[in-house]
Amino acid sequence: MIRRDVLKSLGLAAAGTASGVTLTKAEAQELNDALNLALENFGLPWAEPDPEVPGRMNIARVPDDYFMPGRFAGKNVLVTGSARGMGADAARRLAREGANVVGVDILGDLGEETAESIRSEGLNMVFMQGDISQDSVCEEMVRLCVSEYGSLDAAINNAGVMDALHPDEPIDYVNQKNRLMAKIHEAGDEYWLRVMEVNATGTFYSLRHELRQMLAQGKGGSIVNIASVTGIRGFGGTPPYTASKHAVQALTKNAAIDYAPYGIRVNSTGMGTTLTPMYERAVEIITQRRATGYKDSGISLAKSRSLLELSDENDRGSTSAEQVAIMLFLLSPEASNITGATYNTDGGFTIY
Ligand SMILES: NC(=O)c1ccc[n+]([C@@H]2O[C@H](COP(=O)([O-])OP(=O)(O)OC[C@H]3O[C@@H](n4cnc5c(N)ncnc54)[C@H](O)[C@@H]3O)[C@@H](O)[C@H]2O)c1
């Protein structure tokens, strides 16, 4: 079928729909074939730059080491999940922009290593090991910020998990099934409870202590909660992750309403695929699961790539620096008119 035929078929379908005519099986098949061909010839992704698409180019990313000097000068900022991934990059950029940073993470050695590397640039950061699903840890992290730096001005509640494994536990799918991502009818209690406990309850505890401190100080504040695209839409095969990230979005809106009168803004980011250790581990789990012969309908992962991934020659996901840029914008005074919002930092994932 050539391009003219494709367009003719699409015209046929449009006419059929508009006049309420039901397509025959053969016409439906023809339409399906035409659409597939249309996608194949003119659709995405491009393996190579396509000379028939003039002007096509990749979107340039924000550089990994980009920062705005002085934006957070003298501000005391808490970051949970600061040992690695986006939390580590947020802590580093905040410190480079002048903040005094308190980092918290369940990974003690790596957390201390990250903090030491930030301090080695002559910047200010203290680290505390702890599990944010414990109320006492969240109380302590705020207390540490106040005792070290005098107050708490802002916080990024970033720590999160996608399964019930310890964040650096080696993946062994066969023996960990009960703790790893699974559809509801297969999901284990431990999987459900741990993901909810860290992502939803941990964010609640973090907010509770941060807000108490900010209210006591009486000088406002700013908080960013890290959610996910799974906080605003369904995402197959990950029930507690999706439920807990919806909870993070709900807590964000709830807190925005209750604390706006006290000068405190609360926002969230909803990212899609971002290249961090969490993402690498997710790919490893899916790979191991497939190797066991696990059969899936395929619908869970039918839509797994963002608009920008599909548009990019190298099929890229978001970088951590791209996420941190938006977290820090929302945290900064420049976002003074934004509260209760979710920034979908998802490369267009949720709009197509
Ligand atoms: N990477 C992605 O594709 C992606 C997509 C959407 C949302 N997110 C969210 O972004 C946030 C950061 O994720 P990341 O990709 O940098 O992951 P990551 O696993 O690389 O980093 C998360 C950090 O949180 C820490 N942590 C986990 N549980 C903790 C606990 N109970 N107490 C204290 N610290 C804990 C981990 O040790 C780790 O250092 C998470 O909330 C995650 O759900 C990530």
The ligand as a Gaussian input file, in Angstrom:
#p B3LYP/6-31G(d) Opt

LIG

0 1
 N       14.013000       6.808000      38.734000
 C       12.780000       6.884000      38.238000
 O       12.533000       6.499000      37.076000
 C       11.671000       7.484000      39.074000
 C       10.450000       7.724000      38.434000
 C        9.415000       8.296000      39.167000
 C        9.605000       8.622000      40.493000
 N       10.799000       8.360000      41.103000
 C       10.929000       8.742000      42.527000
 O       12.034000       9.589000      42.703000
 C       12.575000       9.441000      44.040000
 C       14.070000       9.194000      43.966000
 O       14.276000       8.020000      43.213000
 P       15.653000       7.592000      42.533000
 O       15.313000       7.168000      41.174000
 O       16.704000       8.622000      42.770000
 O       15.914000       6.277000      43.398000
 P       17.215000       5.674000      44.107000
 O       16.838000       4.334000      44.605000
 O       18.347000       5.787000      43.193000
 O       17.373000       6.689000      45.328000
 C       16.445000       6.694000      46.396000
 C       17.159000       6.953000      47.684000
 O       16.204000       6.865000      48.755000
 C       16.771000       6.076000      49.788000
 N       15.739000       5.442000      50.595000
 C       14.904000       4.440000      50.222000
 N       14.123000       4.092000      51.244000
 C       14.445000       4.879000      52.275000
 C       13.972000       4.982000      53.604000
 N       13.014000       4.182000      54.073000
 N       14.537000       5.916000      54.408000
 C       15.521000       6.722000      53.956000
 N       16.012000       6.648000      52.711000
 C       15.479000       5.743000      51.869000
 C       17.616000       5.045000      49.053000
 O       18.570000       4.439000      49.887000
 C       18.233000       5.880000      47.956000
 O       19.430000       6.496000      48.348000
 C       11.796000       8.263000      44.649000
 O       10.777000       8.774000      45.484000
 C       11.198000       7.567000      43.454000
 O       10.037000       6.849000      43.768000
 C       11.834000       7.797000      40.418000

